[in-house]
Amino acid sequence: MVEDSTKYTAQLSPEQLWARPCGNASIGFHLLHIRGVIDRMFTYAAGKSLSAEQFNYLQKEGIVDLNHSVATLIGNLQLQIRQALEVLSMTDPATLTDERFLGRKRIPTTLIGLLFHAAEHAQRHVGQLLVTARCLK
């Protein structure tokens, strides 16, 4: 995931990072959103509610910020993935079907459902990021 994102974004200018070709979401949005989704799903997987900081991050995912570099966004994503892998390495497989809740509405799900959703949702956005990067070149 990070390897592809790094490969296809390495030469982007700040303007390209936030460009929205054909009205598509920007690469900057995708990089912020992937990190945020992983963070949020793992918070719910731990049986916790989102913090004020996480809600603030969510609100800022779509805001253009030319101060963010591709390298910074990729680095933050790498850190989030490393943290997620650490949690996964300590997860007891016997707990994967334990009940968990998603969002403020507390939609019932399972631990594995949240972990799977984090991976699937992130991968979908990587695909969209790659298409957008291709359009910009």
PyMOL commands that set and color helices and strands:
alter all, ss='L'
color gray80, all
select helices_A, chain A and resi 2-9+14-18+21-23+27-45+52-60+70-89+93-95+111-136
alter helices_A, ss='H'
color red, helices_A
select strands_A, chain A and resi 99-102+107-110
alter strands_A, ss='S'
color yellow, strands_A
deselect
rebuild
show_as cartoon
